[in-house]
């Protein structure tokens, strides 16, 4: 059972969350942000996730979230922020600060369980990926160009983690590459659209449906490709699928209108957190991203500036 820290200054909210999750997870409780931060510092490796109220006395949820994401011990711990403060600006602020999800009060217990389980699965997958990828680090650092084919969720998991070891920030690179590759598989090759994915996640059937479609005869020879190229001071990755594309412009930024959906943030998060640049071509079945290998010199003028 995963260990979760639940933080809320209202006892009734703690009771609601306990009734919803205590059969599946081990729960600890804090009554404000300062108490939560002390508990986290005392046992930094204890908690697998945090359910965090936004508005609390002594230290509010945003302050706790910023501290978590600034501390290397907690950067991979998913934080689900829950609050009645649900304006577009507040939602965008919470997501930009690093919340894995922003849940508006009141919410259905089914939604909370689904989101918590998805966040915990995501963390477990990324930890496994980091172990796999680390073994390939030396080989990949000697690679100047390569092309890989992938078609399944397992392929995405292994390949994104391995290639991320070439990058200065493997954790963010792994997240970004995995999101784009996953989009190539599910939306591109398998044709699962946004609304259908939402329904499948809500019913707990998303992974099963992906596997079912991959097993269909007309998918046997269908795959996506990832090409990498090492260039001066950067890595370039191009991902291509055999689908018809999608309205990629709608997903380049965090849209508050979709903030409470169970998905739909991956491309925006990848663009802003993982890559130096991200550019879709054509209908959206090809995307190229770059990652800088060296930090820019703040004293060196940009191209086109007077030197």
FENFENLIN-V398546 format. One record per backbone hydrogen bond with DSSP energy under -1.0 kcal/mol. CO is the residue of the C=O (numbers start at 1). NH is the residue of the N-H. If there is no record, write none. Layout:
co={CO & CO}
nh={NH & NH}
//
This chain:
co={2 & 3 & 3 & 4 & 5 & 6 & 7 & 10 & 11 & 12 & 13 & 14 & 15 & 16 & 17 & 18 & 21 & 21 & 26 & 28 & 30 & 32 & 33 & 34 & 35 & 36 & 37 & 38 & 39 & 43 & 49 & 50 & 51 & 52 & 54 & 57 & 59 & 60 & 61 & 62 & 63 & 64 & 65 & 66 & 71 & 74 & 78 & 79 & 79 & 80 & 81 & 82 & 83 & 84 & 87 & 88 & 89 & 90 & 91 & 92 & 93 & 94 & 95 & 101 & 103 & 108 & 109 & 110 & 111 & 112 & 113 & 114 & 115 & 116 & 117 & 118 & 119 & 120 & 121 & 122 & 123 & 124 & 125 & 126 & 127 & 128 & 129 & 130 & 133 & 134 & 136 & 137 & 139 & 140 & 144 & 146 & 148 & 150 & 152 & 153 & 154 & 155 & 156 & 157 & 158 & 159 & 160 & 162 & 163 & 164 & 169 & 170 & 171 & 172 & 173 & 174 & 175 & 176 & 177 & 178 & 179 & 180 & 181 & 182 & 183 & 183 & 184 & 185 & 186 & 193 & 194 & 195 & 196 & 197 & 198 & 199 & 200 & 201 & 205 & 206 & 207 & 208 & 209 & 210 & 211 & 213 & 216 & 217 & 219 & 224 & 225 & 226 & 227 & 228 & 229 & 231 & 233 & 234 & 235 & 236 & 237 & 238 & 239 & 240 & 246 & 247 & 248 & 255 & 256 & 258 & 265 & 266 & 267 & 268 & 269 & 270 & 270 & 277 & 279 & 281 & 283 & 285 & 286 & 287 & 288 & 289 & 290 & 290 & 291 & 297 & 302}
nh={26 & 48 & 49 & 28 & 51 & 30 & 53 & 14 & 15 & 16 & 17 & 18 & 19 & 20 & 21 & 22 & 24 & 25 & 4 & 6 & 8 & 36 & 37 & 38 & 39 & 40 & 41 & 42 & 43 & 46 & 5 & 80 & 7 & 82 & 61 & 59 & 33 & 64 & 65 & 66 & 67 & 68 & 69 & 70 & 74 & 77 & 50 & 100 & 101 & 52 & 103 & 54 & 105 & 86 & 91 & 92 & 93 & 94 & 95 & 96 & 97 & 99 & 98 & 81 & 83 & 112 & 113 & 114 & 115 & 116 & 117 & 118 & 119 & 120 & 121 & 122 & 123 & 124 & 125 & 126 & 127 & 128 & 129 & 130 & 131 & 132 & 133 & 134 & 136 & 137 & 140 & 141 & 142 & 143 & 230 & 228 & 226 & 224 & 156 & 157 & 158 & 159 & 160 & 161 & 162 & 163 & 164 & 165 & 166 & 167 & 173 & 174 & 175 & 176 & 177 & 178 & 179 & 180 & 181 & 182 & 183 & 184 & 185 & 186 & 187 & 188 & 189 & 190 & 192 & 197 & 198 & 199 & 200 & 201 & 202 & 203 & 205 & 204 & 209 & 210 & 211 & 212 & 213 & 214 & 215 & 216 & 219 & 220 & 222 & 150 & 240 & 148 & 238 & 146 & 236 & 234 & 293 & 231 & 291 & 229 & 289 & 227 & 287 & 225 & 248 & 250 & 251 & 258 & 259 & 261 & 269 & 270 & 271 & 272 & 273 & 274 & 275 & 290 & 288 & 284 & 246 & 241 & 281 & 239 & 279 & 237 & 276 & 277 & 235 & 300 & 305}
//
